[in-house]
Amino acid sequence: MRYIHFFENTNEYGVTRNYNYLEPWLSLVTENQKVNYNKNENEKKISTPLTFEITRGGKLYWRLNKAGGVAKTIDYKKNNGDWVTITSTTGGTVIDVTTGDIIQFRGDNEVYSNGDWFNSFDPTTANTNNAAIYVAKGNIMSLINKTNFPTIFELGNNALRNMFIRTKITDASNLLLPARKVGEQCYTVMFKQCDILQTAPSILPATTLASKCYSNMFEGCTSLTTAPSILPATTLTEGCYNLMFKGCTSLTQAPELPAVELASYCYRNMFSDCTSLTTAPELPATILIDECYRSMFNRCNRLNYIKCLATDISASNCTYAWTSSVSSTGTFVTPSTTAWSTGTSGIPNGWTKVNA
């Protein structure tokens, strides 16, 4: 029954088809009794293990970040060679690659939470001159279960943290993170400070979240221009998207944020320092929660449009400094009855209020 789905109307079906499911699936739309079979283009990607396509030769490090951590063992295969087993060390286990190499990875480790990661610099010298540059694609679940990864759609607490932090990855648009249910701190700081990353994974389908699950995920990715199109969860958890895109100074379009049930700190600092962002994603939630939008658009100095449908903004610090240092003029769309103040914690000074 995993791949059989029912939808009330064509709009619900359309959104789900585009974003939420990665495997072939059968559906029935109640509105018009239409049966659909979607053989998703991502089917092949699901069955492909995590793969690096090397665009500049050099060194890759499989690294244990701290002494005393629990080392992780994974396998890699270069081009059409045999699988080779490596174990993370504080000095970094080195894989030498050349331009054009295809490297695949697999493993049986549920949690990567103590700093086991791919790295692009020599841990002893911090030298990045010999770092390999690469495109990442395939199904990251091959690091969780190397045999059955195409069928894994849930992740536990702390899974896949830090995996690519500060690596020389340019493109992750075809990297699959297919989990629909994720545990606490899953994916946190996953791509943090990947300074040449331009495109994020195109789909982040999780709709069941746990606290801090995507926090800091792309923080400091200064070349990132393309974010996932939508973050489809409608019910959020504490700190789930906190600082997710902080410092993404090249980002011009934010993901859609359809959530209507918020949680404390859920969007705090989510887009702070996104200095190329001009339009905020529509914010459909009507009831705000403590700290939920705190500093959300802080120092987005080109931001000139916000549509916020909240009618209850009484929660503690829910919009504290959320529009600090945005554009000096802009448009703020809101229900006429919402009791906004003016200034950095409300409707920015100099902006025009428009009734929703």
DRENKOL-897909 format. One record per residue (C-alpha): residue number from 1; residue in one letter; x, y, z. Coordinates in pm, whole numbers, plus 50000, padded with zeros to 5 digits. Example, Ala and Ser with C-alpha at 12.3 -4.5 7.8 and 13.67 -1.06 7.14 Angstrom:
rec num=1; residu=a; X=51230; Y=49550; Z=50780
rec num=2; residu=s; X=51367; Y=49894; Z=50714
This chain:
rec num=1; residu=m; X=50000; Y=50000; Z=50000
rec num=2; residu=r; X=50301; Y=50232; Z=50020
rec num=3; residu=y; X=50262; Y=50353; Z=49662
rec num=4; residu=i; X=49882; Y=50393; Z=49646
rec num=5; residu=h; X=49759; Y=50746; Z=49720
rec num=6; residu=f; X=49423; Y=50925; Z=49734
rec num=7; residu=f; X=49361; Y=51297; Z=49678
rec num=8; residu=e; X=49049; Y=51509; Z=49719
rec num=9; residu=n; X=49110; Y=51744; Z=49427
rec num=10; residu=t; X=49336; Y=51808; Z=49131
rec num=11; residu=n; X=49526; Y=52087; Z=49304
rec num=12; residu=e; X=49630; Y=51857; Z=49589
rec num=13; residu=y; X=49730; Y=51592; Z=49338
rec num=14; residu=g; X=49936; Y=51839; Z=49134
rec num=15; residu=v; X=50138; Y=51964; Z=49430
rec num=16; residu=t; X=50204; Y=51611; Z=49553
rec num=17; residu=r; X=50303; Y=51486; Z=49209
rec num=18; residu=n; X=50564; Y=51758; Z=49175
rec num=19; residu=y; X=50722; Y=51744; Z=49516
rec num=20; residu=n; X=50624; Y=51476; Z=49763
rec num=21; residu=y; X=50678; Y=51134; Z=49609
rec num=22; residu=l; X=50991; Y=50992; Z=49453
rec num=23; residu=e; X=50885; Y=50642; Z=49357
rec num=24; residu=p; X=50634; Y=50518; Z=49096
rec num=25; residu=w; X=50284; Y=50544; Z=49241
rec num=26; residu=l; X=49915; Y=50497; Z=49167
rec num=27; residu=s; X=49657; Y=50755; Z=49270
rec num=28; residu=l; X=49285; Y=50833; Z=49262
rec num=29; residu=v; X=49157; Y=51193; Z=49258
rec num=30; residu=t; X=48814; Y=51205; Z=49427
rec num=31; residu=e; X=48712; Y=51528; Z=49253
rec num=32; residu=n; X=48703; Y=51375; Z=48906
rec num=33; residu=q; X=48753; Y=51003; Z=48981
rec num=34; residu=k; X=49068; Y=51008; Z=48772
rec num=35; residu=v; X=49323; Y=50730; Z=48816
rec num=36; residu=n; X=49686; Y=50826; Z=48755
rec num=37; residu=y; X=50000; Y=50620; Z=48729
rec num=38; residu=n; X=50312; Y=50826; Z=48779
rec num=39; residu=k; X=50635; Y=50661; Z=48679
rec num=40; residu=n; X=50845; Y=50931; Z=48836
rec num=41; residu=e; X=51162; Y=51047; Z=48663
rec num=42; residu=n; X=51341; Y=51001; Z=48993
rec num=43; residu=e; X=51286; Y=50623; Z=48992
rec num=44; residu=k; X=51632; Y=50556; Z=48851
rec num=45; residu=k; X=51790; Y=50805; Z=49090
rec num=46; residu=i; X=51642; Y=50622; Z=49389
rec num=47; residu=s; X=51825; Y=50305; Z=49289
rec num=48; residu=t; X=52156; Y=50486; Z=49233
rec num=49; residu=p; X=52381; Y=50507; Z=49541
rec num=50; residu=l; X=52531; Y=50837; Z=49651
rec num=51; residu=t; X=52752; Y=50942; Z=49361
rec num=52; residu=f; X=53018; Y=51210; Z=49310
rec num=53; residu=e; X=53103; Y=51321; Z=48958
rec num=54; residu=i; X=53448; Y=51478; Z=48979
rec num=55; residu=t; X=53482; Y=51803; Z=48782
rec num=56; residu=r; X=53830; Y=51883; Z=48913
rec num=57; residu=g; X=54068; Y=51615; Z=49029
rec num=58; residu=g; X=54224; Y=51618; Z=49372
rec num=59; residu=k; X=54160; Y=51464; Z=49713
rec num=60; residu=l; X=53848; Y=51366; Z=49902
rec num=61; residu=y; X=53865; Y=51300; Z=50275
rec num=62; residu=w; X=53635; Y=51069; Z=50470
rec num=63; residu=r; X=53689; Y=51224; Z=50808
rec num=64; residu=l; X=53617; Y=51173; Z=51177
rec num=65; residu=n; X=53590; Y=51523; Z=51316
rec num=66; residu=k; X=53686; Y=51462; Z=51676
rec num=67; residu=a; X=53906; Y=51230; Z=51873
rec num=68; residu=g; X=53702; Y=50981; Z=52071
rec num=69; residu=g; X=53420; Y=50979; Z=51819
rec num=70; residu=v; X=53279; Y=50655; Z=51684
rec num=71; residu=a; X=53444; Y=50581; Z=51351
rec num=72; residu=k; X=53223; Y=50493; Z=51057
rec num=73; residu=t; X=53306; Y=50241; Z=50788
rec num=74; residu=i; X=53179; Y=50288; Z=50434
rec num=75; residu=d; X=53257; Y=50148; Z=50090
rec num=76; residu=y; X=53342; Y=50340; Z=49775
rec num=77; residu=k; X=53378; Y=50237; Z=49412
rec num=78; residu=k; X=53570; Y=50437; Z=49155
rec num=79; residu=n; X=53437; Y=50415; Z=48799
rec num=80; residu=n; X=53388; Y=50045; Z=48721
rec num=81; residu=g; X=53630; Y=49921; Z=48985
rec num=82; residu=d; X=53572; Y=49707; Z=49292
rec num=83; residu=w; X=53422; Y=49829; Z=49617
rec num=84; residu=v; X=53688; Y=49946; Z=49866
rec num=85; residu=t; X=53620; Y=49972; Z=50241
rec num=86; residu=i; X=53741; Y=50280; Z=50433
rec num=87; residu=t; X=53703; Y=50397; Z=50792
rec num=88; residu=s; X=53681; Y=50756; Z=50914
rec num=89; residu=t; X=53981; Y=50890; Z=51108
rec num=90; residu=t; X=54067; Y=51229; Z=51255
rec num=91; residu=g; X=54341; Y=51261; Z=50995
rec num=92; residu=g; X=54100; Y=51182; Z=50716
rec num=93; residu=t; X=54101; Y=50874; Z=50496
rec num=94; residu=v; X=54209; Y=50999; Z=50153
rec num=95; residu=i; X=54055; Y=50913; Z=49816
rec num=96; residu=d; X=54258; Y=51043; Z=49521
rec num=97; residu=v; X=54044; Y=51126; Z=49219
rec num=98; residu=t; X=54093; Y=51275; Z=48874
rec num=99; residu=t; X=53865; Y=51487; Z=48656
rec num=100; residu=g; X=53587; Y=51273; Z=48507
rec num=101; residu=d; X=53594; Y=51004; Z=48777
rec num=102; residu=i; X=53262; Y=50868; Z=48903
rec num=103; residu=i; X=53274; Y=50770; Z=49270
rec num=104; residu=q; X=52988; Y=50584; Z=49443
rec num=105; residu=f; X=52939; Y=50530; Z=49816
rec num=106; residu=r; X=52747; Y=50292; Z=50039
rec num=107; residu=g; X=52738; Y=50193; Z=50406
rec num=108; residu=d; X=52537; Y=50050; Z=50693
rec num=109; residu=n; X=52535; Y=50331; Z=50950
rec num=110; residu=e; X=52206; Y=50464; Z=51081
rec num=111; residu=v; X=52352; Y=50779; Z=51235
rec num=112; residu=y; X=52633; Y=51008; Z=51125
rec num=113; residu=s; X=52620; Y=51246; Z=51420
rec num=114; residu=n; X=52970; Y=51275; Z=51562
rec num=115; residu=g; X=53139; Y=51446; Z=51270
rec num=116; residu=d; X=53179; Y=51169; Z=51012
rec num=117; residu=w; X=53176; Y=51359; Z=50686
rec num=118; residu=f; X=53320; Y=51412; Z=50344
rec num=119; residu=n; X=53569; Y=51697; Z=50345
rec num=120; residu=s; X=53763; Y=51901; Z=50092
rec num=121; residu=f; X=54060; Y=52009; Z=50298
rec num=122; residu=d; X=54356; Y=51837; Z=50458
rec num=123; residu=p; X=54257; Y=51809; Z=50826
rec num=124; residu=t; X=54617; Y=51866; Z=50937
rec num=125; residu=t; X=54683; Y=52185; Z=50736
rec num=126; residu=a; X=54336; Y=52308; Z=50629
rec num=127; residu=n; X=54480; Y=52325; Z=50276
rec num=128; residu=t; X=54214; Y=52326; Z=50004
rec num=129; residu=n; X=54447; Y=52373; Z=49705
rec num=130; residu=n; X=54432; Y=52002; Z=49622
rec num=131; residu=a; X=54063; Y=51958; Z=49699
rec num=132; residu=a; X=53848; Y=51773; Z=49451
rec num=133; residu=i; X=53549; Y=51962; Z=49311
rec num=134; residu=y; X=53241; Y=51756; Z=49238
rec num=135; residu=v; X=52870; Y=51724; Z=49162
rec num=136; residu=a; X=52666; Y=51512; Z=49404
rec num=137; residu=k; X=52375; Y=51295; Z=49291
rec num=138; residu=g; X=52204; Y=50966; Z=49363
rec num=139; residu=n; X=52030; Y=50847; Z=49678
rec num=140; residu=i; X=52198; Y=50947; Z=50004
rec num=141; residu=m; X=52020; Y=50660; Z=50180
rec num=142; residu=s; X=52292; Y=50431; Z=50043
rec num=143; residu=l; X=52498; Y=50551; Z=50342
rec num=144; residu=i; X=52225; Y=50425; Z=50577
rec num=145; residu=n; X=52153; Y=50083; Z=50425
rec num=146; residu=k; X=52376; Y=49979; Z=50139
rec num=147; residu=t; X=52148; Y=49695; Z=50028
rec num=148; residu=n; X=51792; Y=49819; Z=50071
rec num=149; residu=f; X=51844; Y=50195; Z=50041
rec num=150; residu=p; X=51586; Y=50243; Z=49759
rec num=151; residu=t; X=51311; Y=50145; Z=50005
rec num=152; residu=i; X=51420; Y=50358; Z=50304
rec num=153; residu=f; X=51201; Y=50666; Z=50359
rec num=154; residu=e; X=51253; Y=50740; Z=50730
rec num=155; residu=l; X=51551; Y=50872; Z=50926
rec num=156; residu=g; X=51619; Y=50863; Z=51299
rec num=157; residu=n; X=51759; Y=51131; Z=51527
rec num=158; residu=n; X=52087; Y=51296; Z=51424
rec num=159; residu=a; X=52098; Y=51116; Z=51091
rec num=160; residu=l; X=52322; Y=51255; Z=50814
rec num=161; residu=r; X=52437; Y=51563; Z=51003
rec num=162; residu=n; X=52739; Y=51756; Z=50871
rec num=163; residu=m; X=52776; Y=51529; Z=50569
rec num=164; residu=f; X=52914; Y=51785; Z=50323
rec num=165; residu=i; X=53011; Y=52076; Z=50548
rec num=166; residu=r; X=53269; Y=52300; Z=50377
rec num=167; residu=t; X=53318; Y=52063; Z=50084
rec num=168; residu=k; X=53383; Y=52176; Z=49725
rec num=169; residu=i; X=53049; Y=52066; Z=49588
rec num=170; residu=t; X=52897; Y=52274; Z=49308
rec num=171; residu=d; X=52565; Y=52107; Z=49232
rec num=172; residu=a; X=52332; Y=51895; Z=49446
rec num=173; residu=s; X=52016; Y=51935; Z=49237
rec num=174; residu=n; X=52003; Y=51561; Z=49158
rec num=175; residu=l; X=52097; Y=51446; Z=49506
rec num=176; residu=l; X=51802; Y=51262; Z=49661
rec num=177; residu=l; X=51716; Y=51305; Z=50028
rec num=178; residu=p; X=51397; Y=51097; Z=50002
rec num=179; residu=a; X=51299; Y=51062; Z=50370
rec num=180; residu=r; X=50943; Y=51173; Z=50436
rec num=181; residu=k; X=50982; Y=51133; Z=50812
rec num=182; residu=v; X=51295; Y=51270; Z=50979
rec num=183; residu=g; X=51423; Y=51263; Z=51336
rec num=184; residu=e; X=51563; Y=51531; Z=51563
rec num=185; residu=q; X=51855; Y=51728; Z=51415
rec num=186; residu=c; X=51845; Y=51521; Z=51097
rec num=187; residu=y; X=52026; Y=51703; Z=50812
rec num=188; residu=t; X=52151; Y=51983; Z=51040
rec num=189; residu=v; X=52446; Y=52185; Z=50901
rec num=190; residu=m; X=52453; Y=51937; Z=50614
rec num=191; residu=f; X=52592; Y=52179; Z=50353
rec num=192; residu=k; X=52709; Y=52457; Z=50586
rec num=193; residu=q; X=52973; Y=52684; Z=50429
rec num=194; residu=c; X=52982; Y=52497; Z=50100
rec num=195; residu=d; X=53093; Y=52820; Z=49938
rec num=196; residu=i; X=53074; Y=52707; Z=49573
rec num=197; residu=l; X=52745; Y=52518; Z=49599
rec num=198; residu=q; X=52502; Y=52674; Z=49351
rec num=199; residu=t; X=52200; Y=52441; Z=49349
rec num=200; residu=a; X=52036; Y=52263; Z=49642
rec num=201; residu=p; X=51860; Y=51927; Z=49618
rec num=202; residu=s; X=51548; Y=51997; Z=49413
rec num=203; residu=i; X=51320; Y=51796; Z=49642
rec num=204; residu=l; X=51309; Y=51783; Z=50022
rec num=205; residu=p; X=50990; Y=51577; Z=50059
rec num=206; residu=a; X=50970; Y=51530; Z=50437
rec num=207; residu=t; X=50630; Y=51614; Z=50580
rec num=208; residu=t; X=50679; Y=51464; Z=50927
rec num=209; residu=l; X=50946; Y=51663; Z=51106
rec num=210; residu=a; X=51123; Y=51656; Z=51441
rec num=211; residu=s; X=51291; Y=51940; Z=51628
rec num=212; residu=k; X=51583; Y=52119; Z=51458
rec num=213; residu=c; X=51576; Y=51874; Z=51167
rec num=214; residu=y; X=51684; Y=52115; Z=50888
rec num=215; residu=s; X=51849; Y=52382; Z=51100
rec num=216; residu=n; X=52157; Y=52553; Z=50949
rec num=217; residu=m; X=52136; Y=52318; Z=50651
rec num=218; residu=f; X=52267; Y=52569; Z=50392
rec num=219; residu=e; X=52408; Y=52835; Z=50623
rec num=220; residu=g; X=52689; Y=53029; Z=50460
rec num=221; residu=c; X=52640; Y=52883; Z=50111
rec num=222; residu=t; X=52726; Y=53215; Z=49951
rec num=223; residu=s; X=52698; Y=53090; Z=49589
rec num=224; residu=l; X=52361; Y=52919; Z=49634
rec num=225; residu=t; X=52115; Y=53055; Z=49378
rec num=226; residu=t; X=51859; Y=52773; Z=49361
rec num=227; residu=a; X=51682; Y=52641; Z=49669
rec num=228; residu=p; X=51429; Y=52356; Z=49681
rec num=229; residu=s; X=51102; Y=52477; Z=49527
rec num=230; residu=i; X=50894; Y=52392; Z=49833
rec num=231; residu=l; X=50926; Y=52268; Z=50189
rec num=232; residu=p; X=50599; Y=52073; Z=50192
rec num=233; residu=a; X=50541; Y=52011; Z=50564
rec num=234; residu=t; X=50226; Y=52183; Z=50687
rec num=235; residu=t; X=50289; Y=52113; Z=51057
rec num=236; residu=l; X=50625; Y=52224; Z=51197
rec num=237; residu=t; X=50832; Y=52144; Z=51503
rec num=238; residu=e; X=51057; Y=52348; Z=51728
rec num=239; residu=g; X=51352; Y=52501; Z=51542
rec num=240; residu=c; X=51300; Y=52283; Z=51235
rec num=241; residu=y; X=51410; Y=52543; Z=50973
rec num=242; residu=n; X=51609; Y=52767; Z=51206
rec num=243; residu=l; X=51898; Y=52940; Z=51020
rec num=244; residu=m; X=51840; Y=52713; Z=50721
rec num=245; residu=f; X=51952; Y=52967; Z=50456
rec num=246; residu=k; X=52135; Y=53219; Z=50672
rec num=247; residu=g; X=52405; Y=53399; Z=50477
rec num=248; residu=c; X=52301; Y=53264; Z=50136
rec num=249; residu=t; X=52386; Y=53595; Z=49977
rec num=250; residu=s; X=52318; Y=53484; Z=49617
rec num=251; residu=l; X=51973; Y=53336; Z=49682
rec num=252; residu=t; X=51706; Y=53525; Z=49487
rec num=253; residu=q; X=51400; Y=53304; Z=49541
rec num=254; residu=a; X=51290; Y=53133; Z=49860
rec num=255; residu=p; X=51108; Y=52799; Z=49877
rec num=256; residu=e; X=50732; Y=52790; Z=49917
rec num=257; residu=l; X=50639; Y=52757; Z=50285
rec num=258; residu=p; X=50286; Y=52612; Z=50308
rec num=259; residu=a; X=50296; Y=52542; Z=50684
rec num=260; residu=v; X=49987; Y=52649; Z=50874
rec num=261; residu=e; X=50076; Y=52501; Z=51214
rec num=262; residu=l; X=50394; Y=52659; Z=51346
rec num=263; residu=a; X=50621; Y=52582; Z=51640
rec num=264; residu=s; X=50858; Y=52790; Z=51849
rec num=265; residu=y; X=51173; Y=52904; Z=51666
rec num=266; residu=c; X=51063; Y=52717; Z=51351
rec num=267; residu=y; X=51166; Y=52993; Z=51106
rec num=268; residu=r; X=51401; Y=53193; Z=51327
rec num=269; residu=n; X=51679; Y=53356; Z=51118
rec num=270; residu=m; X=51579; Y=53131; Z=50829
rec num=271; residu=f; X=51677; Y=53389; Z=50562
rec num=272; residu=s; X=51886; Y=53633; Z=50761
rec num=273; residu=d; X=52165; Y=53793; Z=50553
rec num=274; residu=c; X=52009; Y=53674; Z=50225
rec num=275; residu=t; X=52105; Y=54003; Z=50063
rec num=276; residu=s; X=51980; Y=53914; Z=49712
rec num=277; residu=l; X=51629; Y=53813; Z=49821
rec num=278; residu=t; X=51361; Y=54066; Z=49717
rec num=279; residu=t; X=51038; Y=53875; Z=49783
rec num=280; residu=a; X=50952; Y=53674; Z=50093
rec num=281; residu=p; X=50768; Y=53344; Z=50057
rec num=282; residu=e; X=50399; Y=53375; Z=50137
rec num=283; residu=l; X=50335; Y=53301; Z=50504
rec num=284; residu=p; X=49989; Y=53141; Z=50533
rec num=285; residu=a; X=49978; Y=53057; Z=50906
rec num=286; residu=t; X=49713; Y=53257; Z=51091
rec num=287; residu=i; X=49837; Y=53196; Z=51446
rec num=288; residu=l; X=50198; Y=53271; Z=51533
rec num=289; residu=i; X=50395; Y=53089; Z=51803
rec num=290; residu=d; X=50671; Y=53212; Z=52038
rec num=291; residu=e; X=50982; Y=53318; Z=51844
rec num=292; residu=c; X=50854; Y=53154; Z=51522
rec num=293; residu=y; X=50951; Y=53439; Z=51282
rec num=294; residu=r; X=51219; Y=53596; Z=51498
rec num=295; residu=s; X=51487; Y=53764; Z=51279
rec num=296; residu=m; X=51351; Y=53566; Z=50981
rec num=297; residu=f; X=51451; Y=53832; Z=50724
rec num=298; residu=n; X=51711; Y=54017; Z=50928
rec num=299; residu=r; X=51954; Y=54211; Z=50704
rec num=300; residu=c; X=51780; Y=54109; Z=50380
rec num=301; residu=n; X=51850; Y=54459; Z=50258
rec num=302; residu=r; X=51682; Y=54416; Z=49916
rec num=303; residu=l; X=51364; Y=54257; Z=50050
rec num=304; residu=n; X=51066; Y=54472; Z=49950
rec num=305; residu=y; X=50761; Y=54242; Z=49958
rec num=306; residu=i; X=50605; Y=54032; Z=50236
rec num=307; residu=k; X=50264; Y=53864; Z=50243
rec num=308; residu=c; X=50181; Y=53745; Z=50593
rec num=309; residu=l; X=49830; Y=53615; Z=50665
rec num=310; residu=a; X=49865; Y=53597; Z=51042
rec num=311; residu=t; X=49574; Y=53731; Z=51243
rec num=312; residu=d; X=49708; Y=53641; Z=51588
rec num=313; residu=i; X=50057; Y=53783; Z=51646
rec num=314; residu=s; X=50043; Y=53795; Z=52024
rec num=315; residu=a; X=50295; Y=53517; Z=52093
rec num=316; residu=s; X=50617; Y=53614; Z=52269
rec num=317; residu=n; X=50882; Y=53760; Z=52034
rec num=318; residu=c; X=50713; Y=53593; Z=51738
rec num=319; residu=t; X=50827; Y=53866; Z=51498
rec num=320; residu=y; X=51113; Y=54015; Z=51699
rec num=321; residu=a; X=51352; Y=54199; Z=51459
rec num=322; residu=w; X=51215; Y=53996; Z=51171
rec num=323; residu=t; X=51249; Y=54281; Z=50920
rec num=324; residu=s; X=51556; Y=54456; Z=51059
rec num=325; residu=s; X=51759; Y=54623; Z=50781
rec num=326; residu=v; X=51529; Y=54530; Z=50492
rec num=327; residu=s; X=51467; Y=54769; Z=50200
rec num=328; residu=s; X=51359; Y=55120; Z=50298
rec num=329; residu=t; X=51044; Y=55089; Z=50083
rec num=330; residu=g; X=50821; Y=54793; Z=50007
rec num=331; residu=t; X=50478; Y=54633; Z=50021
rec num=332; residu=f; X=50334; Y=54446; Z=50317
rec num=333; residu=v; X=50019; Y=54241; Z=50253
rec num=334; residu=t; X=49819; Y=54145; Z=50562
rec num=335; residu=p; X=49462; Y=54100; Z=50689
rec num=336; residu=s; X=49318; Y=54440; Z=50777
rec num=337; residu=t; X=49236; Y=54334; Z=51133
rec num=338; residu=t; X=49587; Y=54222; Z=51234
rec num=339; residu=a; X=49730; Y=54452; Z=51501
rec num=340; residu=w; X=50076; Y=54517; Z=51358
rec num=341; residu=s; X=50316; Y=54771; Z=51500
rec num=342; residu=t; X=50558; Y=54953; Z=51272
rec num=343; residu=g; X=50932; Y=54904; Z=51279
rec num=344; residu=t; X=51171; Y=54611; Z=51269
rec num=345; residu=s; X=50939; Y=54383; Z=51467
rec num=346; residu=g; X=50630; Y=54462; Z=51261
rec num=347; residu=i; X=50560; Y=54638; Z=50931
rec num=348; residu=p; X=50885; Y=54809; Z=50828
rec num=349; residu=n; X=50892; Y=55188; Z=50836
rec num=350; residu=g; X=50840; Y=55330; Z=50488
rec num=351; residu=w; X=50649; Y=55028; Z=50358
rec num=352; residu=t; X=50294; Y=55037; Z=50219
rec num=353; residu=k; X=50035; Y=54824; Z=50394
rec num=354; residu=v; X=49791; Y=54642; Z=50163
rec num=355; residu=n; X=49491; Y=54450; Z=50291
rec num=356; residu=a; X=49492; Y=54079; Z=50208
